[in-house]
Amino acid sequence: MNIREKFINSKVYNFEETHFIWHENPVFKLTTNFTENEVLLGLTKDPLIFLNDLKLEESEINPDYLIFASRHTSKSTRPAFLVHTTGNWSKDTDFGGDPQDLSKTSALLHKAGFISLTEQEFPPTLTEFSLDIEVTHHGPTILDKPLIFMELGSSKVEWKIDEAGMILTNAIFSTFQKYIEYKEMGDQKVGLGFGGTHYAPNFHRLIRNTNIAMSFICPKYYIQELNKDLIEQMVNNTLEKVDYFIIDWKGTNSEDKKHLIPLLEEFNIPIKKTKDM
């Protein structure tokens, strides 16, 4: 699957090649007038999770935020479209980024990506695909731009499905528009999530069904890794002001709560439970 080709060959949106070069590849600019913002399309041969240098000084472009269109791999190989933020809760850096380091991101962009996926029209051939929000994981973590990943998974079978590639492409286009709408409306509350499993079902429902937008989500199996510095990163690396700390109460055991809650109480941010929202 080459997502860039899906963008360039779109029958709805037009791109033209610019004189800008990024990572030794030409940059394309969206010319379809659906947003006042400039949308640029770049390609890198570097694995996205290990992309530690945007090399913007060499390209003459300066984006406000980034959406990484990516393949997703999982042991289950279940067909899925996924959205998530990036960062490492532990000292393990096997999948990119720095130890106990979080990227910059936007809760509104994260929600816009997920809701845009839910609003796509799926053909009968793609009805088995799930729509997932993953917890924060893998790199990169040190880029100086807010970013999210939007992914197609979870095996070579799905990567080769043209219709699936177009769904992801169209969802990314919609994400630009929806992000601007959320910013202009100003009615979203921003949360940071704690607890639950990798596919964050309770946070999924919260984001989908309420006016809550979330940036970073730390799953239950990394709660004991959390410290004040990581919580500060969650707050400071979110583009928007954080309104709530939100705990998946049933998805967090008592020992983890004993570790987590005193940490959160050091901040002047209300602590909520998913079941109460």
WOHUBEL-V780944 format. One record per residue. PSI is psi in degrees with one decimal (999 if undefined). D_LAST is the distance of its C-alpha to the last C-alpha in Angstrom with 1 decimal. Layout:
BEGIN
psi=<PSI:PSI>
d_last=<D_LAST:D_LAST>
END
This chain:
BEGIN
psi=<125.6:98.4:-35.9:-40.8:-34.1:-40.4:-52.9:-34.3:11.9:139.4:-7.8:-38.6:138.2:134.2:145.6:146.7:137.1:178.8:-4.0:145.6:133.3:124.5:42.5:16.1:147.7:145.5:135.8:146.7:134.7:125.5:-12.9:130.0:73.4:-3.6:147.8:-16.5:151.5:127.6:121.3:146.7:120.3:163.7:134.2:146.0:-8.8:140.4:129.9:-36.1:-17.5:16.2:97.9:-0.8:115.5:-20.0:41.1:-29.0:-18.9:-7.1:-13.0:19.9:154.0:77.0:152.5:-35.2:166.7:139.5:118.4:114.3:119.8:155.4:151.9:138.5:136.4:157.0:-32.7:-21.4:26.0:140.7:131.2:151.8:136.9:152.0:140.3:164.4:171.0:152.5:162.7:123.5:-26.7:-171.7:1.1:122.6:27.6:-26.1:37.7:169.5:175.1:159.4:136.2:55.1:140.5:145.4:176.4:145.4:178.8:126.4:-37.2:-38.6:-41.3:-47.8:-41.1:-39.0:-45.3:-47.6:-34.8:-36.6:-41.8:-21.4:0.5:151.4:113.1:128.3:161.3:-27.8:-12.8:14.2:-18.3:-6.2:132.9:159.4:116.4:143.5:125.0:156.7:166.4:126.6:163.2:176.0:177.4:162.2:-14.0:5.3:142.2:35.1:140.3:137.7:157.0:161.5:136.6:124.5:154.1:124.0:173.3:23.0:175.9:-27.7:-50.7:-36.2:-25.5:-1.9:112.3:-42.6:-36.2:-41.7:-38.1:-35.4:-47.5:-42.5:-49.7:-36.8:-38.5:-42.2:-46.5:-31.5:-40.7:-48.2:-44.6:-36.2:-44.8:-39.9:-45.9:-41.8:-44.1:-38.1:-38.4:22.9:6.2:138.0:141.4:129.6:155.9:134.6:148.1:132.1:176.5:-175.6:-177.6:-37.8:9.8:57.2:-38.1:-37.6:-32.9:-52.0:-38.8:-46.5:-38.9:-32.7:-3.6:-177.6:31.5:129.2:140.6:144.8:-86.5:140.5:119.0:118.1:168.6:-32.9:-0.1:4.9:-40.8:-16.2:-16.8:143.8:177.6:-37.4:-42.5:-38.9:-42.2:-39.6:-41.9:-42.3:-51.1:-26.4:-1.1:125.9:-35.6:163.5:134.3:126.9:-34.6:147.7:129.6:123.6:128.3:93.0:-47.0:-21.8:19.6:123.4:171.7:-38.6:-39.0:-36.6:-38.7:-31.8:-41.0:-50.4:-43.8:-33.8:-46.2:-31.8:-12.2:-9.7:151.1:56.6:128.6:143.1:125.1:162.2:143.2:-38.4:-18.8:2.1:999>
d_last=<38.8:39.5:36.5:38.6:41.1:38.4:37.5:41.2:42.3:39.5:40.9:38.3:38.1:41.2:41.7:44.9:46.2:46.4:48.8:46.0:46.0:43.1:43.8:47.2:45.8:45.9:42.7:42.0:40.6:38.7:41.0:39.0:37.9:34.2:32.9:34.6:33.6:36.0:34.9:37.1:37.5:38.9:40.0:40.5:42.3:40.6:37.8:34.6:33.0:36.1:36.4:36.9:38.9:38.2:41.8:40.9:44.0:46.1:44.4:44.2:40.6:37.6:34.3:31.2:29.0:29.6:28.4:30.2:31.0:31.7:32.6:30.4:31.9:30.6:32.5:31.1:32.3:29.8:29.7:26.7:25.5:23.3:21.7:21.2:21.9:24.8:25.8:27.2:25.5:28.8:32.4:33.0:34.0:35.4:33.3:33.8:32.6:33.3:32.3:29.0:28.6:25.9:26.7:25.7:23.0:20.8:17.1:18.0:20.9:19.0:16.5:19.6:21.4:19.0:18.4:22.2:22.8:20.8:22.8:26.2:28.7:29.5:33.0:33.7:35.0:31.6:29.4:29.2:27.5:23.9:21.4:19.9:18.0:19.8:19.0:21.1:24.7:28.4:30.4:31.3:29.9:32.5:32.7:32.3:30.3:26.5:26.3:24.5:26.0:26.0:27.8:29.7:30.2:31.4:35.2:38.4:38.2:35.0:36.2:39.3:37.6:38.3:35.7:33.0:34.2:34.1:30.5:29.5:31.8:30.5:26.9:28.0:29.8:26.7:24.6:27.0:26.5:22.7:22.4:24.7:22.8:19.5:21.6:23.4:20.5:18.7:15.3:13.3:11.3:12.5:11.2:13.4:12.6:14.3:15.3:15.7:18.6:20.4:18.9:15.3:14.1:10.5:10.3:12.5:10.3:7.5:10.5:12.2:10.1:8.1:9.9:8.9:12.2:13.1:16.6:17.6:16.2:18.2:18.6:19.3:23.0:23.2:21.3:24.7:26.0:23.7:25.4:25.1:26.8:24.4:21.4:23.4:24.1:20.5:20.1:23.5:23.8:20.8:22.4:19.7:18.6:15.6:12.9:10.8:11.7:9.1:10.6:10.7:11.7:13.8:15.2:16.6:19.6:20.7:23.3:21.1:18.6:21.8:22.7:19.4:18.1:21.4:21.5:18.2:19.3:22.3:20.3:19.2:15.6:12.6:11.3:7.6:6.8:5.4:5.6:3.8:0.0>
END
